[in-house]
Amino acid sequence: QVQLVESGGGLVQAGGSLRLSCAASGRAFSSYAMGWFRQAPAKEREFVAAIRWSGSISNYADSVKGRFAISRDNAQKTVYLQMNSLKPEDTAVYYCAAGNGMGTTTQRYSYWGQGTQVTVSS
């Protein structure tokens, strides 16, 4: 069992950066793969990035490769999403998720945070 709380969202100009944090509670954090998803208005929730429980393997959506970086600190029970070179199309609610494997679909994850809004202006 794990509970997730995202933070770090906000309003930034195109080309700027944000770092999202996802703080977890519970004893089993280090055993979960972690993912970031986002959902824009009138769009499905889409995969952004994922990281294996050990942190040794990560995966990114094509739209964010080279700009975003996922990392985790198991000792602090926190996963991060560093977002650089932000574009207006990155505007969405960003969700942290925990699952039993490093998947790219929402169904792969069992636990979700409440989301944090990221808005990128032109």
Contacts in CASP RR format, 6 or more apart in sequence:
PFRMAT RR
TARGET T0000
AUTHOR 0000-0000-0000
METHOD contacts of the structure
MODEL  1
QVQLVESGGGLVQAGGSLRLSCAASGRAFSSYAMGWFRQAPAKEREFVAA
IRWSGSISNYADSVKGRFAISRDNAQKTVYLQMNSLKPEDTAVYYCAAGN
GMGTTTQRYSYWGQGTQVTVSS
1 26 0 8 1.000
1 28 0 8 1.000
1 111 0 8 1.000
2 24 0 8 1.000
2 25 0 8 1.000
2 26 0 8 1.000
2 28 0 8 1.000
2 29 0 8 1.000
2 32 0 8 1.000
2 98 0 8 1.000
2 111 0 8 1.000
3 24 0 8 1.000
3 25 0 8 1.000
3 26 0 8 1.000
3 111 0 8 1.000
3 113 0 8 1.000
4 22 0 8 1.000
4 23 0 8 1.000
4 24 0 8 1.000
4 96 0 8 1.000
4 97 0 8 1.000
4 98 0 8 1.000
4 111 0 8 1.000
4 112 0 8 1.000
4 113 0 8 1.000
5 22 0 8 1.000
5 23 0 8 1.000
5 24 0 8 1.000
5 113 0 8 1.000
5 114 0 8 1.000
6 20 0 8 1.000
6 21 0 8 1.000
6 22 0 8 1.000
6 94 0 8 1.000
6 95 0 8 1.000
6 96 0 8 1.000
6 113 0 8 1.000
6 114 0 8 1.000
6 115 0 8 1.000
6 116 0 8 1.000
7 20 0 8 1.000
7 21 0 8 1.000
7 22 0 8 1.000
7 23 0 8 1.000
7 116 0 8 1.000
8 18 0 8 1.000
8 19 0 8 1.000
8 20 0 8 1.000
8 21 0 8 1.000
8 116 0 8 1.000
9 18 0 8 1.000
9 20 0 8 1.000
9 94 0 8 1.000
9 116 0 8 1.000
9 117 0 8 1.000
9 118 0 8 1.000
10 18 0 8 1.000
10 116 0 8 1.000
10 117 0 8 1.000
10 118 0 8 1.000
10 119 0 8 1.000
11 119 0 8 1.000
11 120 0 8 1.000
11 121 0 8 1.000
12 18 0 8 1.000
12 86 0 8 1.000
12 118 0 8 1.000
12 119 0 8 1.000
12 120 0 8 1.000
12 121 0 8 1.000
13 86 0 8 1.000
13 120 0 8 1.000
13 121 0 8 1.000
14 86 0 8 1.000
14 87 0 8 1.000
14 88 0 8 1.000
14 120 0 8 1.000
14 121 0 8 1.000
14 122 0 8 1.000
15 84 0 8 1.000
15 85 0 8 1.000
15 86 0 8 1.000
15 87 0 8 1.000
15 120 0 8 1.000
16 84 0 8 1.000
16 85 0 8 1.000
16 86 0 8 1.000
16 120 0 8 1.000
17 82 0 8 1.000
17 83 0 8 1.000
17 84 0 8 1.000
17 85 0 8 1.000
17 86 0 8 1.000
18 83 0 8 1.000
18 86 0 8 1.000
18 118 0 8 1.000
19 80 0 8 1.000
19 81 0 8 1.000
19 82 0 8 1.000
19 83 0 8 1.000
20 36 0 8 1.000
20 80 0 8 1.000
20 81 0 8 1.000
20 83 0 8 1.000
20 94 0 8 1.000
20 96 0 8 1.000
20 116 0 8 1.000
20 118 0 8 1.000
21 78 0 8 1.000
21 79 0 8 1.000
21 80 0 8 1.000
22 34 0 8 1.000
22 36 0 8 1.000
22 78 0 8 1.000
22 79 0 8 1.000
22 80 0 8 1.000
22 81 0 8 1.000
22 96 0 8 1.000
22 113 0 8 1.000
23 77 0 8 1.000
23 78 0 8 1.000
24 77 0 8 1.000
24 78 0 8 1.000
24 79 0 8 1.000
24 98 0 8 1.000
25 77 0 8 1.000
26 77 0 8 1.000
29 74 0 8 1.000
29 77 0 8 1.000
29 98 0 8 1.000
30 53 0 8 1.000
30 74 0 8 1.000
30 77 0 8 1.000
31 53 0 8 1.000
32 53 0 8 1.000
32 98 0 8 1.000
32 99 0 8 1.000
32 100 0 8 1.000
32 101 0 8 1.000
32 111 0 8 1.000
33 50 0 8 1.000
33 51 0 8 1.000
33 52 0 8 1.000
33 53 0 8 1.000
33 98 0 8 1.000
33 99 0 8 1.000
33 100 0 8 1.000
33 101 0 8 1.000
33 102 0 8 1.000
33 103 0 8 1.000
34 50 0 8 1.000
34 51 0 8 1.000
34 53 0 8 1.000
34 70 0 8 1.000
34 72 0 8 1.000
34 79 0 8 1.000
34 96 0 8 1.000
34 97 0 8 1.000
34 98 0 8 1.000
34 99 0 8 1.000
35 47 0 8 1.000
35 48 0 8 1.000
35 49 0 8 1.000
35 50 0 8 1.000
35 51 0 8 1.000
35 70 0 8 1.000
35 79 0 8 1.000
35 96 0 8 1.000
35 97 0 8 1.000
35 98 0 8 1.000
35 99 0 8 1.000
35 102 0 8 1.000
35 103 0 8 1.000
35 109 0 8 1.000
36 48 0 8 1.000
36 49 0 8 1.000
36 50 0 8 1.000
36 70 0 8 1.000
36 79 0 8 1.000
36 81 0 8 1.000
36 94 0 8 1.000
36 95 0 8 1.000
36 96 0 8 1.000
36 97 0 8 1.000
37 45 0 8 1.000
37 46 0 8 1.000
37 47 0 8 1.000
37 48 0 8 1.000
37 94 0 8 1.000
37 95 0 8 1.000
37 97 0 8 1.000
37 106 0 8 1.000
38 45 0 8 1.000
38 46 0 8 1.000
38 48 0 8 1.000
38 90 0 8 1.000
38 92 0 8 1.000
38 93 0 8 1.000
38 94 0 8 1.000
38 95 0 8 1.000
38 118 0 8 1.000
39 45 0 8 1.000
39 46 0 8 1.000
39 92 0 8 1.000
39 93 0 8 1.000
39 95 0 8 1.000
40 91 0 8 1.000
40 92 0 8 1.000
40 93 0 8 1.000
43 92 0 8 1.000
45 95 0 8 1.000
45 106 0 8 1.000
46 61 0 8 1.000
47 61 0 8 1.000
47 103 0 8 1.000
47 104 0 8 1.000
47 105 0 8 1.000
47 106 0 8 1.000
48 60 0 8 1.000
48 61 0 8 1.000
48 64 0 8 1.000
48 68 0 8 1.000
48 81 0 8 1.000
48 94 0 8 1.000
49 58 0 8 1.000
49 59 0 8 1.000
49 60 0 8 1.000
49 61 0 8 1.000
49 64 0 8 1.000
49 68 0 8 1.000
49 69 0 8 1.000
49 70 0 8 1.000
49 81 0 8 1.000
50 58 0 8 1.000
50 59 0 8 1.000
50 70 0 8 1.000
50 102 0 8 1.000
50 103 0 8 1.000
50 104 0 8 1.000
51 57 0 8 1.000
51 58 0 8 1.000
51 59 0 8 1.000
51 70 0 8 1.000
51 71 0 8 1.000
51 72 0 8 1.000
51 79 0 8 1.000
51 102 0 8 1.000
52 58 0 8 1.000
52 101 0 8 1.000
52 102 0 8 1.000
53 74 0 8 1.000
53 101 0 8 1.000
55 71 0 8 1.000
55 72 0 8 1.000
57 102 0 8 1.000
58 70 0 8 1.000
58 102 0 8 1.000
59 102 0 8 1.000
59 103 0 8 1.000
59 104 0 8 1.000
60 66 0 8 1.000
60 68 0 8 1.000
60 70 0 8 1.000
61 104 0 8 1.000
63 89 0 8 1.000
64 83 0 8 1.000
64 90 0 8 1.000
67 83 0 8 1.000
67 84 0 8 1.000
67 85 0 8 1.000
67 86 0 8 1.000
68 81 0 8 1.000
68 82 0 8 1.000
68 83 0 8 1.000
68 84 0 8 1.000
69 81 0 8 1.000
69 82 0 8 1.000
69 84 0 8 1.000
70 79 0 8 1.000
70 80 0 8 1.000
70 81 0 8 1.000
70 82 0 8 1.000
71 79 0 8 1.000
71 80 0 8 1.000
71 82 0 8 1.000
72 78 0 8 1.000
72 79 0 8 1.000
72 80 0 8 1.000
73 79 0 8 1.000
73 80 0 8 1.000
79 96 0 8 1.000
81 94 0 8 1.000
83 90 0 8 1.000
83 118 0 8 1.000
86 118 0 8 1.000
86 120 0 8 1.000
87 120 0 8 1.000
88 120 0 8 1.000
88 121 0 8 1.000
88 122 0 8 1.000
89 120 0 8 1.000
90 118 0 8 1.000
90 120 0 8 1.000
91 118 0 8 1.000
91 119 0 8 1.000
91 120 0 8 1.000
92 117 0 8 1.000
92 118 0 8 1.000
93 115 0 8 1.000
93 116 0 8 1.000
93 117 0 8 1.000
93 118 0 8 1.000
94 115 0 8 1.000
94 116 0 8 1.000
94 117 0 8 1.000
94 118 0 8 1.000
95 112 0 8 1.000
95 113 0 8 1.000
95 114 0 8 1.000
95 115 0 8 1.000
96 112 0 8 1.000
96 113 0 8 1.000
96 115 0 8 1.000
97 106 0 8 1.000
97 109 0 8 1.000
97 111 0 8 1.000
97 112 0 8 1.000
97 113 0 8 1.000
98 109 0 8 1.000
98 110 0 8 1.000
98 111 0 8 1.000
98 112 0 8 1.000
99 108 0 8 1.000
99 109 0 8 1.000
99 110 0 8 1.000
99 111 0 8 1.000
100 108 0 8 1.000
100 110 0 8 1.000
101 108 0 8 1.000
103 109 0 8 1.000
END
